[in-house]
Amino acid sequence: MPYGYNGKILHVHLDQGRLEVEEPDAVFYRTYWGGSGFAAYYLNTLVKPGTDPLGPDNVLIFACSVLTGAGLPGFNRYTVAAKSPLTGTFGEAEAAGYFGPELKFAGFDAVVFHGRSPKPVYLYVNRGEVALKDASALWGLENAPLRDRLAAELGDDKIRVASIGPAGETLSPLACVINELAHANGRCGLGAVMGSKNVKAVVARGDAEVMSFADPEALKELNTWHRKRLAEHMPNVNLGKFGTPMHLMAQQNAGILPTRNWRESVFEGAEKVGVPGYEKILARRHTCYKCSVACKRVVNNNRMDQRYGGPEYETMAGFGPLCGIDDLDAIVLAHEKCNAYGFDTIGVGGTIAFAMECFENAILTPADAEGRDIRFGDVDGMLWLIEAMKDGRSLGKILRLGSAKAAKIIGKGAEKYVCAIKGQEPGYHDPRGKIGVGLGFALSPTGGDHIEEPHEVAFQGEAVRLVSPMGIVEPPLPGDGGPKKVRYFKAGQLTWGMNNVLGLCNFVVAPLFALTYDKLIAVIKAVTGWETSLYELFLGAERSLTMARMFNVAQGIPASEDKLFSRMHQPIGEGPAKGKFVDETEFKEAVALYYQMMGYDEAGVPLPGKLHELNVGWLVKQ
């Protein structure tokens, strides 16, 4: 019998209302593991080149891993994936919370949606029983009222819900999938794919007791060790104490806080929206399934439904410094609106900042926005644009497509102010102060992605010992863009890629956080019974990344898209990082060197030998 997983993958054929259960063998699970590995496998096998991301031939995947729901802190993430309507690339986004473990406990390791339902539906997975239910009366609801209605309809308030709001229903490429109102599969416009299939929600209800583990006693001991170390390991202690908002002042103090659409890198109002200001409105800490770190936040704001949680760093930076706004109350409200409507806060914040700069340069005028002249610092204008983007009216009809697509429609030189990679707005970390992040932005198969690799600033000096198990024994200097940095980037990309395959939170596991690699390997053995190694886990990560790359090759995404936006090649004007920039020639050389290290040809295409090495030789025909 399988340990740690169900051995069942549910295929939902929406156009026929037909449910099919696939039962892959142990070799399949040992090869692809779960999460982004499952996603890359199914996208490559089921989605043809040239497929319309919002057409019925795209598939939508919800994928847990062999470790999801094992009961240790941070073992709670899952992947949603499809061909992205925002970028046209491999689309993948992870989320934590409670939904992923509940889906496992309900009897399935993954769900693959095919086709398009003729009417709105939701999928109900209840202890191994599956049903497609009519969602016509639920269409149009925001996420909180939707969850309330589902709980009432099913007579069960303990259900776990992953859903879309109006943004996904109306097919905005900035739409995301929200689970339990406060956890987002945020990137790549996957909520729009869900909406295109007329799927309003996936509802899961299960029992944790159904999971079997190879060595329950060993797993219990490892869980005890992990929780004790989390309570003592300072990076985790600080994360629990301050949450991700602590990154805002860290970025500010380093002079790499994206401000006013990346035009500047320090913000005069940083303390108002960083931890000093945030602590004044903090109601309590919040957490994910079985996690003792509790890095999530709930804010005390009488205009907000507390179930939507509180803004994390990326949301605060996007609606705050990036838009020139120091009003924390407005940022909290923007966060709630995005969670309610099902919008990606990174994409929406970046797109609004782009629009503000267009207004400042007279590319957009009040005639485009019902008389509003929306410039940096305009709180009311920012909130109005979120509503307009949700409704698809006025300027919002264009901006809801994302900044890159909006600029093509606006014209008049608007493209100059687009800060996006492969069409996706990146997370808010300035590569001019940490070039490894720039490589992550450029080389992620999904477009701009700030969690492609561990940021090198944490491993300076003696702290390099934390990344020595990855084969890095010299500190990866933040400003270095040469071969040593590329080598570090590849190793870092594999370690966080491994987390995406295994469904692990980056905030609990090595290199920076509490769970060491040797203990992770012991956990895998206790859960699955498999003897494994860091080598095999890195191989699984490389397999997933290479398969994602092959998907992009098949979809016609050229290597020329592996680049940064032009502002990153201009020197920072003021602050502690004044004068820093990413040298464009050096960066291109680093990308070319990465291709060689990964076994790609000069056009960025994985070589047949690499595909066979990774046991995905079936991709050679692509």
C-alpha positions as CSV (number, residue, x, y, z in Angstrom):
1,M,0.0,0.0,0.0
2,P,1.2,3.6,-0.6
3,Y,2.4,5.5,2.5
4,G,1.9,9.3,2.7
5,Y,-0.3,9.5,-0.4
6,N,-3.6,8.1,-1.7
7,G,-2.4,6.8,-5.1
8,K,-5.4,8.4,-6.7
9,I,-5.7,11.4,-9.1
10,L,-9.1,12.7,-10.0
11,H,-9.8,13.8,-13.6
12,V,-12.9,16.0,-14.0
13,H,-14.2,16.2,-17.6
14,L,-16.3,19.3,-17.2
15,D,-17.9,19.3,-20.7
16,Q,-19.3,15.8,-20.1
17,G,-19.8,16.0,-16.3
18,R,-17.7,12.8,-16.1
19,L,-15.4,11.9,-13.3
20,E,-12.4,9.5,-13.8
21,V,-9.9,8.3,-11.2
22,E,-6.4,7.6,-12.3
23,E,-4.2,5.3,-10.1
24,P,-0.6,5.8,-11.0
25,D,2.0,3.3,-9.8
26,A,4.7,4.0,-7.3
27,V,7.3,4.8,-10.0
28,F,5.1,7.7,-11.2
29,Y,5.0,9.1,-7.6
30,R,8.7,8.5,-7.0
31,T,9.5,10.3,-10.3
32,Y,7.3,13.3,-10.1
33,W,6.6,13.5,-6.3
34,G,3.8,16.0,-6.5
35,G,3.2,19.8,-6.6
36,S,5.0,21.4,-9.5
37,G,6.3,18.0,-10.6
38,F,2.7,16.8,-11.2
39,A,1.8,20.1,-12.8
40,A,4.7,19.9,-15.3
41,Y,3.9,16.3,-16.2
42,Y,0.2,16.9,-16.9
43,L,0.7,20.3,-18.7
44,N,3.3,18.7,-21.1
45,T,1.1,15.6,-21.7
46,L,-2.3,17.3,-22.0
47,V,-1.8,20.8,-23.4
48,K,-1.0,21.1,-27.1
49,P,1.2,23.9,-28.6
50,G,-0.8,27.1,-29.3
51,T,-3.6,26.2,-26.9
52,D,-5.7,29.2,-25.9
53,P,-5.2,29.6,-22.1
54,L,-8.8,30.5,-21.6
55,G,-10.1,27.9,-24.0
56,P,-11.5,24.4,-23.1
57,D,-8.3,22.6,-24.2
58,N,-6.3,24.1,-21.4
59,V,-6.2,22.0,-18.2
60,L,-6.3,23.2,-14.6
61,I,-4.4,21.2,-12.1
62,F,-4.6,21.2,-8.3
63,A,-1.7,19.1,-7.0
64,C,-0.6,18.1,-3.5
65,S,2.6,16.0,-2.9
66,V,3.6,12.8,-1.1
67,L,4.3,15.0,1.9
68,T,1.4,17.4,2.0
69,G,-0.6,16.9,5.2
70,A,2.1,14.9,7.0
71,G,1.5,17.0,10.1
72,L,4.8,18.8,10.5
73,P,4.9,22.6,10.4
74,G,5.2,23.8,6.8
75,F,4.1,20.5,5.1
76,N,0.9,22.0,3.9
77,R,1.4,23.6,0.4
78,Y,-0.1,22.6,-2.9
79,T,0.2,23.8,-6.5
80,V,-2.3,25.2,-8.9
81,A,-1.2,25.1,-12.6
82,A,-2.3,25.7,-16.2
83,K,-1.1,27.5,-19.2
84,S,-1.0,31.1,-18.1
85,P,-3.5,33.6,-19.7
86,L,-1.2,36.4,-18.4
87,T,2.1,35.2,-20.0
88,G,1.3,32.3,-22.3
89,T,3.9,30.4,-20.4
90,F,3.9,27.5,-17.9
91,G,1.7,28.9,-15.1
92,E,2.2,27.7,-11.6
93,A,1.4,29.1,-8.1
94,E,1.7,27.6,-4.7
95,A,-0.4,28.3,-1.6
96,A,-0.4,27.1,2.0
97,G,-3.3,27.3,4.4
98,Y,-5.6,24.3,5.0
99,F,-6.9,23.3,1.6
100,G,-4.1,21.2,0.4
101,P,-4.0,18.8,3.3
102,E,-7.8,18.6,3.3
103,L,-7.8,17.5,-0.3
104,K,-5.4,14.7,0.5
105,F,-7.5,13.7,3.5
106,A,-10.6,13.7,1.2
107,G,-8.9,11.0,-0.8
108,F,-7.0,12.5,-3.8
109,D,-3.5,13.6,-4.4
110,A,-4.4,15.9,-7.3
111,V,-7.4,17.0,-9.4
112,V,-7.1,17.7,-13.1
113,F,-9.9,19.7,-14.8
114,H,-10.5,19.2,-18.5
115,G,-12.8,21.0,-20.9
116,R,-15.4,23.6,-19.9
117,S,-18.7,23.1,-18.0
118,P,-21.8,24.4,-19.8
119,K,-22.9,26.0,-16.5
120,P,-21.3,27.2,-13.3
121,V,-20.3,24.4,-11.0
122,Y,-18.3,23.6,-8.0
123,L,-16.5,20.4,-7.2
124,Y,-17.3,18.7,-3.8
125,V,-14.8,16.1,-2.6
126,N,-16.0,14.5,0.6
127,R,-14.2,11.5,2.1
128,G,-13.6,9.9,-1.3
129,E,-17.0,10.7,-2.7
130,V,-17.0,13.3,-5.6
131,A,-19.8,15.4,-7.1
132,L,-20.1,18.3,-9.5
133,K,-22.7,20.7,-8.0
134,D,-24.6,23.6,-9.6
135,A,-23.0,26.9,-8.8
136,S,-25.4,29.1,-10.9
137,A,-26.7,30.8,-7.7
138,L,-23.2,31.4,-6.4
139,W,-21.8,33.0,-9.5
140,G,-20.9,36.6,-8.9
141,L,-20.3,36.2,-5.2
142,E,-17.1,37.5,-3.5
143,N,-15.1,34.9,-1.7
144,A,-16.3,35.4,1.9
145,P,-20.0,35.3,1.1
146,L,-19.3,32.3,-1.2
147,R,-17.7,30.4,1.6
148,D,-20.6,31.2,3.9
149,R,-23.1,30.0,1.3
150,L,-21.2,26.8,0.6
151,A,-21.0,26.0,4.3
152,A,-24.7,26.5,4.7
153,E,-25.6,24.6,1.6
154,L,-23.5,21.6,2.6
155,G,-24.4,21.8,6.3
156,D,-20.7,21.8,7.3
157,D,-18.6,24.7,8.5
158,K,-15.4,22.6,8.5
159,I,-15.2,22.4,4.7
160,R,-12.1,23.8,3.1
161,V,-12.7,25.9,0.0
162,A,-10.5,27.1,-2.8
163,S,-12.4,29.6,-4.9
164,I,-12.5,32.4,-7.4
165,G,-14.2,35.8,-7.0
166,P,-15.5,38.2,-9.7
167,A,-12.0,38.7,-11.1
168,G,-11.8,35.1,-12.1
169,E,-15.3,34.8,-13.4
170,T,-14.7,37.7,-15.7
171,L,-11.4,36.2,-16.9
172,S,-9.0,38.9,-15.8
173,P,-5.4,37.6,-16.3
174,L,-4.6,39.0,-12.9
175,A,-7.2,36.7,-11.2
176,C,-6.0,34.2,-8.6
177,V,-7.3,31.3,-6.6
178,I,-8.0,31.9,-2.9
179,N,-8.3,29.2,-0.2
180,E,-9.9,29.9,3.1
181,L,-10.1,33.6,2.2
182,A,-6.5,34.4,3.2
183,H,-4.2,32.1,1.2
184,A,-3.6,32.8,-2.5
185,N,-2.3,30.8,-5.4
186,G,-1.6,34.3,-6.6
187,R,0.5,34.3,-9.8
188,C,-0.1,33.7,-13.5
189,G,-3.8,34.4,-13.7
190,L,-4.9,30.9,-12.7
191,G,-8.2,32.2,-11.3
192,A,-9.1,33.2,-14.9
193,V,-8.5,29.7,-16.1
194,M,-10.8,28.4,-13.4
195,G,-13.4,31.0,-14.4
196,S,-13.0,30.0,-18.1
197,K,-14.0,26.5,-17.1
198,N,-17.1,27.7,-15.2
199,V,-15.7,26.3,-11.9
200,K,-16.5,28.6,-9.0
201,A,-14.8,26.5,-6.2
202,V,-13.3,23.3,-5.1
203,V,-14.6,22.1,-1.8
204,A,-12.8,19.4,0.2
205,R,-13.8,17.6,3.4
206,G,-11.8,14.7,4.8
207,D,-10.3,13.0,7.8
208,A,-6.6,13.2,8.6
209,E,-6.8,9.7,10.1
210,V,-7.1,8.1,6.7
211,M,-3.4,8.8,5.9
212,S,-1.0,6.0,6.6
213,F,2.7,6.6,7.2
214,A,5.6,4.1,6.9
215,D,7.0,4.8,10.4
216,P,4.5,6.8,12.6
217,E,6.7,6.7,15.6
218,A,9.8,8.1,13.8
219,L,7.5,10.7,12.2
220,K,6.3,11.7,15.7
221,E,9.8,12.1,17.0
222,L,10.9,14.2,14.0
223,N,7.8,16.4,14.4
224,T,8.8,17.0,18.0
225,W,12.4,17.8,17.0
226,H,11.2,20.2,14.3
227,R,8.8,22.1,16.5
228,K,11.4,22.5,19.2
229,R,13.9,23.8,16.7
230,L,11.4,26.2,15.2
231,A,10.9,27.7,18.7
232,E,14.6,28.3,19.1
233,H,15.9,29.0,15.5
234,M,16.1,32.8,15.3
235,P,15.1,33.2,11.6
236,N,11.9,31.4,12.5
237,V,11.4,33.1,15.8
238,N,11.6,36.5,14.1
239,L,9.3,35.4,11.3
240,G,6.7,34.4,13.9
241,K,7.2,37.6,15.8
242,F,7.1,40.1,12.9
243,G,5.8,38.1,9.9
244,T,6.8,39.0,6.4
245,P,6.1,42.7,6.9
246,M,9.6,42.8,8.6
247,H,11.0,42.6,5.0
248,L,9.8,46.1,4.2
249,M,12.1,47.9,6.5
250,A,15.0,45.5,5.7
251,Q,14.6,46.4,2.0
252,Q,14.3,50.1,2.9
253,N,17.5,50.0,5.0
254,A,19.4,48.3,2.2
255,G,18.1,50.9,-0.3
256,I,16.4,48.3,-2.5
257,L,12.7,48.9,-1.7
258,P,10.8,49.3,-5.1
259,T,9.2,52.7,-4.9
260,R,7.0,54.6,-7.4
261,N,7.0,51.9,-10.1
262,W,10.7,50.9,-9.5
263,R,11.8,54.5,-10.3
264,E,13.2,54.9,-6.8
265,S,14.5,52.4,-4.2
266,V,13.9,54.2,-0.9
267,F,10.5,55.4,0.4
268,E,10.1,58.3,2.8
269,G,7.0,56.7,4.4
270,A,8.4,53.2,4.9
271,E,8.1,53.2,8.7
272,K,4.4,54.1,8.5
273,V,3.7,50.9,6.4
274,G,6.4,48.6,7.8
275,V,6.5,46.8,11.1
276,P,6.5,50.0,13.2
277,G,3.1,51.0,11.7
278,Y,1.8,47.5,11.3
279,E,2.2,46.6,15.0
280,K,-0.4,49.3,15.8
281,I,-3.1,47.6,13.8
282,L,-2.1,43.9,14.5
283,A,-5.0,42.0,16.0
284,R,-3.4,38.5,16.2
285,R,-1.1,36.0,14.4
286,H,-2.6,33.5,12.0
287,T,-1.2,30.2,10.7
288,C,-1.5,27.4,8.3
289,Y,-2.2,23.7,8.8
290,K,-0.2,22.3,11.8
291,C,2.3,25.2,11.6
292,S,3.8,26.6,14.8
293,V,5.6,29.5,13.1
294,A,2.4,31.5,12.7
295,C,3.9,34.1,10.3
296,K,0.5,35.1,8.9
297,R,-1.3,38.3,10.3
298,V,-4.8,39.4,11.1
299,V,-5.3,43.1,11.4
300,N,-7.7,45.2,13.5
301,N,-9.5,47.3,11.0
302,N,-13.2,48.0,11.4
303,R,-13.7,48.3,7.6
304,M,-12.4,44.8,7.0
305,D,-13.6,41.2,7.4
306,Q,-10.9,39.8,9.5
307,R,-11.2,36.4,7.8
308,Y,-9.3,37.9,4.9
309,G,-6.2,38.1,7.1
310,G,-3.7,40.9,6.8
311,P,-1.4,42.1,4.0
312,E,2.0,40.4,3.8
313,Y,5.2,42.0,2.5
314,E,4.5,41.8,-1.3
315,T,1.0,43.3,-0.8
316,M,2.2,46.1,1.5
317,A,5.1,47.0,-0.9
318,G,2.9,46.9,-4.0
319,F,0.1,49.1,-2.7
320,G,2.4,51.1,-0.5
321,P,5.9,52.3,-1.7
322,L,5.4,51.1,-5.3
323,C,2.4,53.4,-5.5
324,G,3.9,56.1,-3.3
325,I,1.3,55.5,-0.6
326,D,2.0,55.6,3.1
327,D,-1.6,55.1,4.3
328,L,-1.6,51.7,5.9
329,D,-5.4,51.7,6.4
330,A,-5.7,52.1,2.6
331,I,-3.2,49.3,2.0
332,V,-5.2,47.0,4.3
333,L,-8.4,47.9,2.4
334,A,-6.7,47.2,-0.9
335,H,-5.6,43.8,0.4
336,E,-9.2,42.9,1.4
337,K,-10.6,44.0,-1.9
338,C,-8.1,41.8,-3.8
339,N,-8.8,38.8,-1.6
340,A,-12.6,39.3,-1.9
341,Y,-12.5,39.8,-5.7
342,G,-9.8,37.1,-6.3
343,F,-7.0,39.4,-7.6
344,D,-3.3,38.8,-7.4
345,T,-2.0,41.7,-5.2
346,I,1.4,41.7,-6.8
347,G,0.0,42.0,-10.3
348,V,-2.6,44.6,-9.4
349,G,-0.2,46.7,-7.4
350,G,2.3,46.7,-10.2
351,T,-0.3,47.5,-12.8
352,I,-1.6,50.4,-10.8
353,A,1.9,51.8,-10.2
354,F,2.4,51.6,-14.0
355,A,-0.8,53.5,-14.6
356,M,0.3,56.2,-12.1
357,E,3.5,56.8,-13.9
358,C,1.6,57.0,-17.2
359,F,-0.6,59.7,-15.6
360,E,2.5,61.6,-14.4
361,N,3.9,61.5,-18.0
362,A,0.6,62.6,-19.6
363,I,0.3,59.2,-21.4
364,L,-3.0,58.7,-19.5
365,T,-5.2,61.7,-18.7
366,P,-8.3,62.3,-16.5
367,A,-10.4,61.7,-19.7
368,D,-9.3,58.0,-19.4
369,A,-10.4,57.7,-15.8
370,E,-13.8,59.4,-15.4
371,G,-12.1,62.7,-14.6
372,R,-9.5,61.3,-12.2
373,D,-5.8,62.3,-12.4
374,I,-4.3,59.3,-10.6
375,R,-0.7,60.0,-9.6
376,F,1.7,58.5,-7.0
377,G,0.3,58.9,-3.5
378,D,-3.3,59.0,-4.6
379,V,-5.1,56.8,-2.1
380,D,-8.6,57.3,-3.4
381,G,-7.3,56.8,-7.0
382,M,-5.7,53.5,-6.1
383,L,-8.8,52.1,-4.4
384,W,-11.0,53.4,-7.3
385,L,-8.8,51.6,-9.8
386,I,-9.1,48.3,-8.0
387,E,-12.9,48.6,-8.2
388,A,-12.7,49.7,-11.9
389,M,-10.5,46.7,-12.6
390,K,-13.0,44.4,-10.9
391,D,-15.9,45.8,-12.8
392,G,-14.1,46.1,-16.1
393,R,-15.1,49.7,-16.6
394,S,-13.4,52.8,-17.7
395,L,-9.6,52.5,-17.4
396,G,-10.0,49.4,-15.4
397,K,-11.1,47.5,-18.5
398,I,-7.6,47.8,-19.9
399,L,-5.6,47.6,-16.6
400,R,-7.3,44.3,-15.6
401,L,-5.2,42.7,-18.4
402,G,-1.9,43.5,-16.6
403,S,0.6,46.2,-17.3
404,A,2.3,44.6,-20.3
405,K,-0.9,44.0,-22.2
406,A,-2.4,47.3,-21.1
407,A,0.6,49.2,-22.4
408,K,0.2,47.7,-25.9
409,I,-3.4,49.0,-25.9
410,I,-2.6,52.4,-24.5
411,G,0.4,53.0,-26.8
412,K,2.0,56.5,-26.8
413,G,5.2,55.2,-25.2
414,A,3.5,53.5,-22.3
415,E,5.7,50.4,-22.8
416,K,8.6,52.4,-21.3
417,Y,7.0,52.2,-17.9
418,V,6.1,48.5,-17.9
419,C,8.0,46.7,-15.2
420,A,7.3,43.0,-16.0
421,I,9.1,39.9,-17.1
422,K,7.5,37.6,-19.7
423,G,4.4,39.8,-19.1
424,Q,4.2,39.2,-15.4
425,E,4.8,41.9,-12.7
426,P,7.6,40.6,-10.4
427,G,7.7,40.5,-6.6
428,Y,9.1,43.6,-4.9
429,H,12.8,42.9,-4.5
430,D,15.2,45.1,-6.4
431,P,17.8,42.9,-8.4
432,R,20.2,45.9,-8.4
433,G,20.9,45.0,-4.8
434,K,20.8,41.2,-5.1
435,I,21.5,40.0,-8.7
436,G,20.5,36.4,-7.9
437,V,16.9,37.6,-7.5
438,G,17.2,39.2,-11.0
439,L,18.3,35.8,-12.4
440,G,15.2,34.3,-10.7
441,F,13.0,37.0,-12.3
442,A,14.4,36.3,-15.7
443,L,14.8,32.5,-15.7
444,S,11.6,31.5,-13.9
445,P,9.4,29.6,-16.4
446,T,6.4,31.5,-15.1
447,G,7.8,35.0,-15.6
448,G,8.9,37.4,-12.8
449,D,9.0,35.3,-9.6
450,H,10.7,36.4,-6.4
451,I,10.7,33.0,-4.8
452,E,12.7,31.2,-7.5
453,E,15.8,30.9,-5.2
454,P,16.9,31.8,-1.6
455,H,18.0,35.4,-1.7
456,E,21.8,35.6,-1.3
457,V,21.8,38.4,1.3
458,A,21.2,35.9,4.0
459,F,24.4,33.9,3.4
460,Q,27.2,36.3,3.8
461,G,30.3,35.7,5.9
462,E,30.1,32.7,8.2
463,A,26.4,32.2,7.3
464,V,27.7,30.5,4.1
465,R,27.7,27.3,6.2
466,L,23.9,27.3,5.8
467,V,24.3,26.7,2.0
468,S,27.3,24.4,2.2
469,P,25.1,21.3,1.9
470,M,24.2,22.7,-1.6
471,G,27.9,22.7,-2.5
472,I,28.4,26.4,-1.9
473,V,31.4,27.1,0.3
474,E,32.1,30.7,-0.6
475,P,29.6,33.5,0.3
476,P,27.4,34.4,-2.7
477,L,27.9,38.2,-2.7
478,P,24.7,40.1,-3.6
479,G,26.3,42.3,-6.2
480,D,28.3,39.6,-8.0
481,G,26.9,38.7,-11.4
482,G,29.7,36.3,-12.5
483,P,30.1,32.5,-12.6
484,K,30.1,32.0,-8.8
485,K,26.7,33.7,-8.6
486,V,25.3,31.6,-11.5
487,R,26.5,28.5,-9.7
488,Y,24.9,29.7,-6.4
489,F,21.7,30.6,-8.3
490,K,21.4,27.1,-9.8
491,A,21.8,25.4,-6.5
492,G,19.4,27.8,-4.8
493,Q,16.8,27.3,-7.6
494,L,17.0,23.6,-7.1
495,T,16.5,23.8,-3.3
496,W,13.4,26.0,-3.6
497,G,12.2,24.1,-6.7
498,M,12.4,21.0,-4.5
499,N,10.1,22.7,-2.0
500,N,7.6,23.3,-4.8
501,V,7.7,19.7,-5.8
502,L,7.4,18.4,-2.2
503,G,4.8,21.0,-1.1
504,L,7.0,22.5,1.6
505,C,7.0,26.1,2.8
506,N,10.2,27.9,2.2
507,F,9.9,29.4,5.7
508,V,10.5,26.2,7.6
509,V,13.2,24.3,5.8
510,A,16.9,24.7,5.0
511,P,19.0,26.5,3.9
512,L,17.9,29.4,6.1
513,F,15.1,28.0,8.2
514,A,14.8,25.3,10.8
515,L,14.4,21.9,9.1
516,T,17.8,20.7,8.0
517,Y,18.3,18.6,4.9
518,D,19.2,15.5,6.8
519,K,16.1,15.7,8.9
520,L,14.0,16.3,5.7
521,I,15.4,13.1,4.3
522,A,14.5,11.3,7.5
523,V,11.0,12.7,7.4
524,I,10.5,11.4,3.8
525,K,11.6,8.0,4.9
526,A,9.2,8.1,7.9
527,V,6.3,9.2,5.7
528,T,6.8,7.1,2.5
529,G,9.3,4.4,3.5
530,W,11.6,5.6,0.6
531,E,15.3,5.7,1.1
532,T,16.3,9.0,-0.6
533,S,19.0,11.6,-0.6
534,L,19.5,15.3,-1.3
535,Y,20.8,14.3,-4.7
536,E,17.5,12.6,-5.6
537,L,15.5,15.5,-4.3
538,F,17.5,18.0,-6.3
539,L,17.1,15.7,-9.3
540,G,13.3,15.9,-8.8
541,A,13.5,19.7,-8.7
542,E,15.6,19.9,-11.8
543,R,13.2,17.5,-13.6
544,S,10.3,19.8,-12.7
545,L,12.1,22.9,-13.8
546,T,13.3,21.3,-17.1
547,M,9.8,20.0,-17.9
548,A,8.4,23.5,-17.3
549,R,11.1,24.8,-19.6
550,M,10.1,22.2,-22.2
551,F,6.5,23.3,-22.0
552,N,7.5,26.9,-22.8
553,V,9.6,25.7,-25.7
554,A,6.6,23.8,-27.1
555,Q,4.4,27.0,-26.7
556,G,6.9,29.1,-28.6
557,I,8.4,31.2,-25.8
558,P,11.8,32.3,-27.0
559,A,15.0,32.5,-24.9
560,S,15.0,36.2,-25.6
561,E,12.3,36.6,-23.0
562,D,14.8,35.5,-20.3
563,K,15.6,39.1,-19.4
564,L,14.9,41.9,-17.0
565,F,12.9,45.1,-17.7
566,S,15.0,48.0,-18.7
567,R,14.8,50.0,-15.5
568,M,17.0,47.4,-13.8
569,H,19.9,48.4,-16.0
570,Q,19.7,52.0,-14.9
571,P,21.6,53.1,-11.7
572,I,19.7,53.6,-8.5
573,G,19.4,57.3,-7.9
574,E,19.4,57.8,-4.1
575,G,19.8,55.9,-0.9
576,P,22.2,53.3,0.5
577,A,22.4,51.5,-2.9
578,K,22.9,54.6,-4.9
579,G,24.6,53.9,-8.2
580,K,24.0,50.2,-8.3
581,F,22.6,48.6,-11.5
582,V,22.5,45.3,-13.3
583,D,25.1,45.3,-16.1
584,E,23.1,44.2,-19.2
585,T,26.0,42.5,-21.0
586,E,27.2,40.7,-17.8
587,F,23.6,39.6,-17.1
588,K,23.2,38.1,-20.6
589,E,26.5,36.2,-20.1
590,A,25.2,34.9,-16.8
591,V,22.0,33.6,-18.5
592,A,24.0,31.9,-21.2
593,L,26.2,30.3,-18.5
594,Y,23.1,29.1,-16.7
595,Y,21.9,27.4,-19.9
596,Q,25.2,25.5,-20.0
597,M,25.0,24.5,-16.4
598,M,21.5,23.2,-16.8
599,G,22.2,21.3,-20.0
600,Y,20.4,23.6,-22.4
601,D,21.6,24.6,-25.9
602,E,22.3,28.2,-26.8
603,A,18.6,28.9,-27.5
604,G,17.7,27.7,-24.0
605,V,16.3,24.4,-25.1
606,P,17.1,21.4,-22.9
607,L,19.4,18.9,-24.7
608,P,18.2,15.3,-25.3
609,G,20.9,14.0,-23.0
610,K,19.6,16.1,-20.2
611,L,16.1,14.9,-20.7
612,H,17.2,11.3,-20.7
613,E,19.3,11.9,-17.6
614,L,16.2,13.3,-15.8
615,N,14.1,10.3,-17.0
616,V,11.8,12.4,-19.2
617,G,13.1,11.2,-22.5
618,W,9.6,11.2,-23.8
619,L,9.9,14.9,-24.1
620,V,12.7,14.7,-26.7
621,K,10.1,14.7,-29.5
622,Q,9.2,18.3,-28.5
